[in-house]
Amino acid sequence: MSKAGALAPEDLPDAAARWTLALHRGEVYETEFRIRRADGSYRWFLVRSVPVRGADGAILRWIGTNTDIESARRQAAELATLNAELEEQVKERTTELMAAEETLRQSQKMEAVGQLTGGLAHDFNNILAGISGSLEVMSTRIAQGRVGEIDRYLNGAMGAAKRAAGLTQRLLAFSRRQTLDPRPVNINALVNGMLDLVVRSVGPEIEVETAGAAGLWTTFVDPGQLENALLNLCINARDAMPDGGKLTIETSNRWMDERAARQRGLQPGQYVSLCVSDSGTGMDPDVIARAFDPFFTTKPIGQGTGLGLSMVYGFAGQSGGAARIYSEIGKGSMVCIYLPRHAGETAAEDEALQAVNDAP
């Protein structure tokens, strides 16, 4: 042991208590304290003392060492300070990055809102122009006593109003706020019932093929909205094949594990898929990323509102499922709607009841 008078006064109580305990138990004594040098300065030492025992086990003496650890402790303190500074810098940098991300997110939100409101303003302006123009002409004709063509302009105004209602319905579908009338549906039966309409809609230059899965599960959706979504997908596929091609409507049962479900934005479980594929021009990743945005379209002005795929996306989400696009440039495209499996009453029972209700 070092002389007690050489120890730093603040370290003496702990060092003495540890030494007393080591003497009492006969254990190795080890501690750290400061020892005063001849110039009056203090340095840290690691002090260790080991008991030497006789043949009978009694302690004969103690052998001790004092190791100067001043430099090591100073380095440890500097390292701790450096770590604290680095942690603070990382914290500040993380805060800056989060703020930058939030700013970018808000900017993207505003850009999306701007695109949405711009598209709304453009489409509704065209519709209002049709309504107001028809009303103005009607007013002029009535004032002139020329009422022979009033029905023509009245029908024009009514047609524009119907287009406004359709636009509103598509927007409600995208926002998942439309009113749905879900019921058990066998999608194979729905596709077969629409096949003639699809063939007429896409034209004779496009070959239409169906591949319905055997034993397809029932799903619980609004059949009218699903028919509308399917027709939208088929028309989009037709437009992607201006020189003709092949359109395939395919259904299947899907077991989604956690990984597959996460990739599609779904919960793990059982789903029914309805996929429409074409042999057309395909889409690049940028177009795929924006294809479901409302009013986004790659078609020429006047040939598309950009609401078809957004309606499909909103309808699938509101029905508890999801819609996804798979495509490559020059290799065609496939759009799939994933809908949850329905474990309740069968679609056959519902369809039989519907057939009775629809009978003359």
C-alpha positions in Angstrom: 0.0 0.0 0.0 1.0 3.6 -0.6 1.4 5.9 2.3 -2.0 7.3 3.3 -0.7 10.8 3.3 0.2 10.5 -0.4 -3.3 9.7 -1.5 -5.7 12.3 -2.8 -8.1 13.1 0.1 -11.1 12.5 -2.0 -9.9 8.9 -2.8 -8.8 7.9 0.7 -12.1 6.7 2.2 -12.9 4.3 -0.6 -9.3 3.0 -0.8 -9.2 2.4 3.0 -12.6 0.7 3.0 -11.5 -1.7 0.1 -8.2 -2.4 1.9 -10.0 -3.2 5.2 -12.4 -5.6 3.3 -9.4 -7.3 1.6 -7.7 -7.9 4.9 -10.8 -9.2 6.5 -11.6 -11.7 3.6 -8.0 -12.4 2.6 -8.8 -11.5 -1.0 -6.9 -9.7 -3.7 -7.0 -6.0 -3.2 -7.4 -3.9 -6.4 -8.5 -0.3 -6.8 -7.6 2.9 -8.5 -6.8 6.2 -6.8 -4.6 9.3 -7.2 -1.1 9.5 -5.6 0.6 12.8 -5.0 4.0 13.3 -6.7 7.0 15.2 -5.3 6.0 18.3 -7.2 2.5 18.2 -5.6 0.6 17.0 -8.7 -1.6 13.9 -8.6 -1.5 11.0 -11.0 -3.9 8.0 -11.3 -2.5 4.6 -10.3 -3.9 1.1 -10.5 -3.1 -0.5 -7.1 -3.1 -4.3 -6.7 -2.0 -6.3 -3.7 -2.0 -10.2 -3.4 -1.8 -12.1 -0.1 1.0 -14.6 0.3 0.0 -17.6 2.5 1.9 -20.1 4.5 1.6 -23.9 4.6 -1.3 -23.6 7.1 -3.1 -21.1 4.9 -2.4 -18.1 7.1 -1.5 -14.8 5.4 2.2 -14.2 5.9 2.6 -11.0 3.9 1.2 -8.9 1.0 2.9 -8.3 -2.4 1.6 -5.2 -4.1 2.2 -3.1 -7.3 1.4 0.4 -8.3 0.8 1.0 -12.0 0.7 4.5 -13.4 -2.5 4.8 -15.5 -2.7 8.5 -15.8 -2.2 8.5 -19.6 -4.7 5.6 -20.1 -7.4 7.4 -18.1 -6.8 10.7 -19.9 -7.1 8.9 -23.2 -10.3 7.2 -22.1 -11.7 10.5 -21.0 -10.8 12.1 -24.3 -12.3 9.2 -26.1 -15.5 9.5 -24.1 -15.7 13.2 -24.9 -15.1 12.5 -28.6 -17.8 9.8 -28.6 -20.2 12.2 -26.9 -19.4 14.9 -29.5 -19.9 12.4 -32.3 -23.2 11.3 -30.9 -24.3 14.9 -30.7 -23.2 15.5 -34.3 -25.0 12.4 -35.5 -28.1 13.5 -33.6 -28.0 16.9 -35.2 -27.4 15.5 -38.6 -30.2 13.0 -38.2 -32.5 15.9 -37.2 -31.4 17.9 -40.2 -32.1 14.9 -42.5 -35.5 14.3 -41.0 -36.3 17.9 -41.5 -35.1 17.8 -45.1 -37.2 14.6 -45.7 -40.3 16.2 -44.2 -39.7 19.3 -46.4 -39.4 17.0 -49.5 -42.5 15.1 -48.5 -44.5 18.2 -48.1 -43.2 19.4 -51.5 -44.3 16.2 -53.1 -47.7 16.4 -51.4 -48.2 19.9 -52.7 -47.1 18.8 -56.2 -49.6 16.0 -56.1 -52.4 18.3 -54.8 -51.5 20.7 -57.6 -51.7 18.0 -60.2 -55.0 16.8 -58.8 -56.6 20.3 -58.5 -55.3 21.2 -61.9 -56.8 18.1 -63.5 -60.1 18.7 -61.7 -60.3 22.3 -62.7 -59.5 21.4 -66.4 -62.1 18.6 -66.6 -64.8 20.4 -64.7 -64.2 23.5 -66.7 -64.8 21.6 -69.9 -68.0 20.1 -68.4 -69.3 23.4 -67.2 -68.5 24.9 -70.6 -70.8 22.3 -72.2 -73.6 22.9 -69.7 -73.4 26.7 -69.7 -73.0 26.8 -73.5 -76.1 24.7 -74.0 -78.1 26.8 -71.5 -77.0 30.1 -73.2 -78.1 28.8 -76.6 -81.4 27.5 -75.1 -82.0 31.0 -73.6 -81.3 32.7 -76.9 -83.6 30.2 -78.8 -86.4 30.7 -76.3 -86.1 34.5 -76.5 -86.3 34.2 -80.3 -89.2 31.9 -80.1 -87.2 29.1 -81.8 -88.0 26.2 -79.6 -87.6 23.5 -82.3 -84.1 22.5 -81.3 -84.4 23.0 -77.6 -84.2 19.2 -77.0 -80.9 19.0 -78.7 -79.2 21.5 -76.4 -81.1 20.1 -73.4 -79.6 16.7 -74.1 -76.2 18.3 -74.4 -76.5 19.9 -71.0 -77.7 16.6 -69.5 -74.9 14.7 -71.1 -72.3 17.1 -69.6 -74.0 16.7 -66.2 -73.7 13.0 -66.5 -70.0 13.3 -67.3 -69.6 15.4 -64.2 -71.3 12.7 -62.1 -69.0 10.1 -63.7 -65.9 12.2 -62.9 -67.1 12.6 -59.3 -67.7 8.8 -59.0 -64.1 8.1 -60.3 -62.7 10.6 -57.8 -64.7 8.9 -55.0 -63.3 5.6 -56.1 -59.7 6.8 -56.0 -60.3 8.3 -52.5 -62.0 5.1 -51.4 -65.1 6.9 -50.4 -67.5 5.7 -53.0 -70.6 3.7 -51.8 -70.2 0.0 -52.5 -72.7 -2.8 -52.6 -70.5 -5.8 -51.9 -71.7 -9.4 -52.2 -70.1 -12.8 -52.7 -68.8 -13.0 -56.2 -67.2 -15.8 -58.3 -64.9 -13.8 -60.6 -64.8 -16.5 -63.2 -68.6 -16.2 -63.7 -68.3 -12.4 -63.8 -65.5 -12.5 -66.5 -67.5 -15.0 -68.6 -70.6 -12.8 -68.4 -68.5 -9.8 -69.6 -66.6 -11.5 -72.3 -68.8 -10.5 -75.2 -68.7 -6.8 -74.1 -64.9 -7.0 -73.7 -64.5 -8.4 -77.2 -66.7 -5.7 -78.7 -64.9 -3.0 -76.8 -61.4 -3.9 -77.8 -62.2 -4.6 -81.5 -61.5 -7.4 -83.9 -57.7 -6.7 -84.2 -57.1 -7.9 -80.6 -57.3 -11.6 -79.6 -59.0 -12.0 -76.2 -58.2 -15.0 -74.1 -59.4 -16.0 -70.7 -57.7 -18.3 -68.2 -59.9 -18.9 -65.2 -58.5 -21.0 -62.3 -60.4 -24.1 -61.5 -61.9 -24.1 -58.0 -61.6 -20.3 -57.7 -62.3 -19.0 -54.3 -65.2 -16.5 -53.7 -64.5 -12.9 -53.0 -66.7 -10.2 -51.4 -66.9 -7.2 -53.7 -69.3 -4.9 -55.5 -69.8 -6.8 -58.8 -70.8 -3.6 -60.7 -67.6 -1.8 -59.7 -65.5 -4.9 -60.4 -67.0 -5.1 -63.9 -66.2 -1.4 -64.4 -62.6 -1.9 -63.2 -62.2 -4.9 -65.5 -63.5 -3.0 -68.5 -61.2 -0.1 -67.7 -58.2 -2.5 -67.6 -59.2 -4.1 -70.9 -59.6 -0.7 -72.7 -56.2 0.4 -71.4 -54.7 -2.8 -72.7 -56.4 -2.1 -76.1 -54.9 1.4 -76.2 -51.5 -0.1 -75.5 -51.8 -2.3 -78.7 -52.6 0.2 -81.5 -51.5 -2.4 -84.1 -53.4 -5.3 -82.5 -52.2 -8.0 -80.2 -53.3 -10.4 -77.5 -55.2 -9.6 -74.3 -55.4 -12.2 -71.5 -57.8 -12.1 -68.6 -56.6 -14.5 -65.9 -57.8 -15.5 -62.4 -56.1 -17.5 -59.7 -56.1 -18.3 -56.0 -53.2 -16.7 -54.1 -51.7 -17.5 -50.7 -49.8 -14.5 -49.5 -47.1 -15.0 -46.9 -45.7 -12.1 -45.0 -43.1 -11.2 -47.6 -45.4 -11.5 -50.7 -48.1 -9.6 -48.9 -45.7 -6.8 -47.9 -44.5 -6.4 -51.5 -48.2 -5.8 -52.6 -49.2 -3.7 -49.7 -51.5 -6.4 -48.2 -52.0 -8.3 -45.0 -50.8 -12.0 -45.1 -53.7 -14.3 -46.1 -55.7 -15.8 -48.9 -56.6 -13.7 -52.0 -58.2 -14.0 -55.4 -56.4 -12.3 -58.2 -57.8 -10.9 -61.4 -55.1 -10.0 -63.9 -55.3 -8.3 -67.4 -52.2 -8.6 -69.5 -51.4 -7.3 -73.0 -48.7 -7.8 -75.6 -48.4 -4.0 -76.1 -45.7 -1.4 -75.7 -45.1 -1.8 -72.0 -44.2 0.9 -69.4 -41.0 2.2 -68.0 -40.5 2.4 -64.1 -41.3 6.1 -64.0 -44.7 5.6 -65.7 -45.4 2.6 -63.5 -44.7 4.7 -60.4 -47.3 7.3 -61.5 -49.8 5.2 -63.4 -52.3 5.1 -60.5 -52.1 8.9 -59.9 -55.4 10.7 -60.8 -55.3 12.6 -64.1 -51.9 11.1 -65.0 -52.1 9.7 -68.6 -49.7 9.0 -71.4 -52.5 9.2 -74.0 -52.8 12.3 -76.2 -55.0 15.2 -75.0 -58.7 14.4 -75.4 -58.2 10.6 -75.5 -58.0 9.9 -71.7 -58.8 11.5 -68.4 -56.2 9.6 -66.4 -58.8 8.4 -64.0 -59.3 4.8 -65.1 -56.4 3.2 -63.3 -56.8 5.5 -60.3 -60.4 4.2 -60.0 -59.2 0.6 -60.2 -56.6 1.4 -57.5 -59.1 3.0 -55.2 -61.8 0.3 -55.7 -59.3 -2.5 -54.9 -58.1 -0.7 -51.7 -61.6 0.1 -50.6 -62.5 -3.6 -51.0 -59.7 -4.7 -48.7 -57.3 -5.6 -51.5 -54.7 -3.9 -53.8 -53.8 -3.3 -57.4 -50.3 -3.7 -58.9 -48.7 -3.1 -62.3 -46.0 -5.4 -63.8 -44.5 -4.2 -67.0 -41.4 -3.8 -69.2 -40.8 -1.7 -72.2 -41.5 -3.7 -75.3 -42.7 -6.7 -73.3 -46.3 -5.7 -72.6 -48.0 -5.0 -69.2 -50.0 -6.9 -66.6 -52.3 -5.2 -64.1 -53.5 -7.4 -61.2 -56.3 -6.8 -58.7 -55.9 -8.7 -55.5 -59.1 -9.2 -53.4 -59.5 -11.1 -50.1 -61.0 -14.5 -50.1 -64.6 -14.6 -48.8 -65.3 -17.4 -46.3 -69.1 -16.8 -45.9 -72.0 -17.8 -48.2 -71.1 -19.0 -51.6 -71.2 -16.9 -54.7 -73.4 -19.5 -56.4 -76.2 -18.9 -53.8 -75.9 -15.2 -54.3 -75.9 -15.4 -58.1 -78.9 -17.7 -58.0 -80.8 -15.2 -55.8 -79.7 -12.4 -58.1 -81.0 -14.3 -61.2 -84.4 -14.6 -59.5 -84.4 -10.9 -58.6 -83.5 -9.9 -62.2 -86.1 -12.2 -63.8 -88.9 -10.5 -65.8 
